[in-house]
Amino acid sequence: MRKLLVLAAMVSLAACKAEKVEISIDSGTILAAADGKVGEVSFEAVVGEQYATVDDEKRALIGSVESLIQKYFSGADVDVDIGSNEYEIEVEGILSVSNSKPASGAPWHVSATHATDGDGVVVQLLPTGSFGAFEAELQKVNFMLGPDEYQPIEFSFTAPSGTVLVGGAIVDGVPSSVSRIPMTGQTIKMLFKDGVWEQTAGAFIYIP
């Protein structure tokens, strides 16, 4: 089942960290992936820079990054918009949803794995086997272009029933240390940003 995954942020190419990655996904998709059925999600990403001098050197850099995006996000639509002092690279493509680390494909995937105690499914955005090669090629273009392994992320999650367990996130706009949320068909948003989330991937557990 294909669900919408949106990565939307205005960022500097030198930073390679999104302001926020937005993912919309439902319980059916993650439960199937956790049981071994690899799925797909669509994604849309916007990367850019404002108030920048877009000279010939910057244009060449943007072109190199565009080529690498097309190489590592196979089949993606890439649209580049360059102004006198700003630019945007918009990408629309596909990421996988799986319970193991894909060896190839896009540099990130949605990971859905059964919790170690067997109670629930852990959901994260994690690198794939191609992340290292993607990072190396970006750094050949410019040594400051290494992508961050862990990104600020906001999950929008929908389930007809069950429970969500989440800690250290902003849940529906409210900071929360630990939350246990009954699901009754609604969509909840969980934002993982700054602090410890600079060093590890934001995650939630869904117990059906």
Secondary structure, 3 states (H helix, E strand, C coil): CCEEEECCCCCCCCCCCCCCEEEEEEHHHHHHHHCCCCEEEEEEEEEEEECCCCCHHHHHHHHHHHHHHHHHCCCCEEEEEECCCEEEEEEEEEEEEECCCCCCCCCEEEEEEECCCCCCEEEEEEECCCHHHHHHHHHHHCHHHCCCCCCCEEEEEECCCCEEEEEEEEECCEEEEEEEEECCCCEEEEEECCHHHHCCCCCEEEEC
